[in-house]
Amino acid sequence: MIGIIITGHGNFATGMEANAKLLAGNSIQLTAIDFTDTSTPDELEQKLADALDQYSSCPVTIVLTDIMGGTPYMKAAALSVKRPDVRVISGANAPLLLDLVIKNMAENDPGDADALAESLLETGKEALTIFRMEAPVNDEPEDGDGI
């Protein structure tokens, strides 16, 4: 099993959890920790430490955060220093989380923590797109009469 922790500012974590449960089912295994305006950094750190302890038997734990450099990211990164099986990824999005949840549901060996984190990063990057409305291309040749 892969330990999955989501954290971020406001209700980012519980929002991502709700999204994942809607898409993958309510039985998914993860821990969501919000950092709201009523939380202190020390409280967040304690909740993250407790969640990491919960997943201590997992070969790999992935902590997803919203913003690199923000308090949730910094607290998770600091805690991961003494835990060689933990990787912290910032800029989490729904496709990245869904990929991780599906990998966890498959119950395959997650393998190397770095390889897993890199594959998740690719999923997250590939999911970023831009929709552009473009005029249709007219491939019909004009005849000599301009018709």
C-alpha positions as CSV (number, residue, x, y, z in Angstrom):
1,M,0.0,0.0,0.0
2,I,1.1,3.6,-0.7
3,G,0.5,6.1,2.0
4,I,-1.3,9.1,0.6
5,I,-1.5,12.4,2.4
6,I,-3.0,15.6,0.9
7,T,-2.5,19.0,2.5
8,G,-2.9,22.6,1.5
9,H,-4.3,26.0,2.3
10,G,-8.0,26.4,3.1
11,N,-10.1,23.4,2.2
12,F,-7.8,22.3,-0.6
13,A,-7.1,18.9,0.9
14,T,-10.7,18.0,1.8
15,G,-11.8,19.3,-1.6
16,M,-9.3,17.0,-3.4
17,E,-10.3,14.1,-1.2
18,A,-14.0,14.7,-2.2
19,N,-13.0,14.9,-5.8
20,A,-11.1,11.6,-5.7
21,K,-13.9,9.8,-3.8
22,L,-16.4,11.0,-6.4
23,L,-14.2,9.7,-9.2
24,A,-12.7,6.5,-7.6
25,G,-15.2,5.5,-4.9
26,N,-15.6,6.2,-1.2
27,S,-13.4,3.3,-0.2
28,I,-10.1,4.9,-1.2
29,Q,-7.4,5.2,1.4
30,L,-5.9,8.7,2.0
31,T,-5.6,11.3,4.7
32,A,-6.6,14.9,4.0
33,I,-5.2,17.7,6.2
34,D,-6.4,21.2,5.6
35,F,-4.5,24.3,6.8
36,T,-7.2,26.8,7.5
37,D,-7.1,30.3,9.0
38,T,-7.9,28.8,12.4
39,S,-4.9,26.4,12.3
40,T,-1.4,27.2,13.5
41,P,1.7,25.9,11.7
42,D,2.5,23.8,14.8
43,E,-0.9,22.2,14.7
44,L,-0.4,21.4,11.0
45,E,3.0,19.9,11.7
46,Q,1.6,17.7,14.4
47,K,-1.3,16.4,12.2
48,L,1.2,15.7,9.4
49,A,3.5,13.9,11.8
50,D,0.6,11.8,13.1
51,A,-0.5,11.0,9.5
52,L,3.1,10.0,8.5
53,D,3.2,7.7,11.6
54,Q,0.0,6.1,10.5
55,Y,1.6,5.2,7.2
56,S,5.0,4.1,8.7
57,S,4.5,0.5,7.5
58,C,4.0,1.6,3.9
59,P,7.0,1.2,1.6
60,V,6.3,4.6,0.2
61,T,4.3,7.6,1.4
62,I,3.4,10.5,-1.0
63,V,2.5,13.9,0.5
64,L,0.7,16.1,-2.0
65,T,0.6,19.8,-1.4
66,D,-0.9,22.8,-3.1
67,I,1.9,25.4,-3.3
68,M,5.7,24.9,-3.2
69,G,7.1,27.1,-0.4
70,G,3.8,27.4,1.5
71,T,3.4,26.3,5.1
72,P,1.9,22.9,4.3
73,Y,4.7,22.1,1.8
74,M,7.5,23.4,4.2
75,K,6.1,21.4,7.2
76,A,5.8,18.2,5.1
77,A,9.2,18.7,3.5
78,A,10.8,19.2,7.0
79,L,9.2,16.0,8.3
80,S,10.2,14.0,5.2
81,V,13.9,14.7,5.8
82,K,14.1,11.9,8.4
83,R,11.9,9.5,6.5
84,P,13.6,8.1,3.4
85,D,10.3,6.5,2.2
86,V,8.4,9.9,2.0
87,R,8.2,12.2,-1.1
88,V,6.5,15.6,-1.1
89,I,5.0,16.9,-4.3
90,S,3.7,20.4,-4.7
91,G,1.2,21.7,-7.3
92,A,-1.1,18.7,-6.9
93,N,-4.0,18.4,-9.3
94,A,-6.9,16.0,-9.6
95,P,-5.4,13.8,-12.4
96,L,-2.2,13.4,-10.3
97,L,-4.2,12.4,-7.2
98,L,-6.4,10.0,-9.2
99,D,-3.3,8.3,-10.8
100,L,-1.9,7.8,-7.3
101,V,-5.2,6.5,-5.9
102,I,-5.6,4.0,-8.8
103,K,-2.0,2.8,-8.3
104,N,-2.8,2.3,-4.7
105,M,-6.0,0.4,-5.4
106,A,-4.1,-1.9,-7.8
107,E,-2.1,-3.0,-4.8
108,N,1.1,-3.4,-6.9
109,D,4.5,-2.9,-5.4
110,P,5.0,0.9,-5.6
111,G,8.7,0.3,-6.2
112,D,11.2,3.1,-5.8
113,A,9.8,6.2,-4.1
114,D,11.6,8.5,-6.5
115,A,10.4,6.7,-9.6
116,L,6.8,6.8,-8.3
117,A,7.1,10.5,-7.5
118,E,8.5,11.2,-11.0
119,S,5.7,9.3,-12.7
120,L,3.1,11.2,-10.7
121,L,4.8,14.5,-11.7
122,E,4.5,13.5,-15.4
123,T,0.8,12.7,-14.9
124,G,0.2,16.1,-13.3
125,K,2.1,17.9,-16.1
126,E,0.3,16.1,-18.9
127,A,-3.0,17.0,-17.4
128,L,-2.4,20.8,-17.8
129,T,-3.8,21.9,-21.1
130,I,-5.2,25.0,-22.8
131,F,-8.5,25.1,-24.7
132,R,-8.3,27.4,-27.7
133,M,-11.2,28.1,-30.0
134,E,-9.9,28.0,-33.5
135,A,-11.6,28.8,-36.8
136,P,-12.3,25.7,-38.8
137,V,-9.9,25.1,-41.7
138,N,-11.6,24.9,-45.1
139,D,-9.8,22.2,-47.1
140,E,-12.1,22.4,-50.1
141,P,-10.3,23.7,-53.2
142,E,-11.8,26.6,-55.0
143,D,-12.7,26.0,-58.5
144,G,-11.9,28.4,-61.3
145,D,-15.2,30.1,-61.1
146,G,-14.7,31.2,-57.5
147,I,-17.6,28.9,-56.4
